[in-house]
C-alpha cells in the first residue's frame, strides 16, 4: 500500500513539474483545447443533424488523436526552444502553430455549422458569411496562404 502511494506521489510530482514548465504556453494550449472541443462538438452535431449519423467512436478517437498531435507539437517546440535558450523564438513558433491550427479548425467548425443550420435562415447566413470571409478574403491578407491553398488541392 505504501509503495502504491509513493508511486502515485511521484506521478503527481512529475505532472506538476511538467505543468509548471509549460505554464508560459498555457494560453495557447487552452486555445487549442477550446477549438478542438468545438470542432468535436459541431462535427458530431452536424453528423447527427445533417447526415443522421450515430456517434462514431473511430471519428471521435481520430479527433482526439489529431488534437494530441498538435498539443505534443506545441509542447515539443517550446521544450526545444527552452533547451536552446531561445524562449522568445519558441513562444513565437508555438504562437504561429496555434494560429494556423485555429484558422483551419475554425473553417471546419464553420463548415459544420453551415450543415447544422437550415439554409437561408439568419444563423446560416451569418455562418456562411464568416466562412466565405475566412476562406476567401482573409487568406489574401496572409502571405503565402492563398498560394499554399491552391497548391494543396492537388
Secondary structure by P-SEA (a helix, b strand, c coil): caaaaaaaaaaaaaaaaaaaaaccaaaaaaaaaaaaaaaaaaaaaaaaccccccccaaaaaaaaaaaaaaaaaaaaaaaaaaaaccaaaaaaaaaaaaaaaaaaaaaaaaaaaaaacccccaaaaaaaaaaaaaaccccccccaaaaaaaaaac
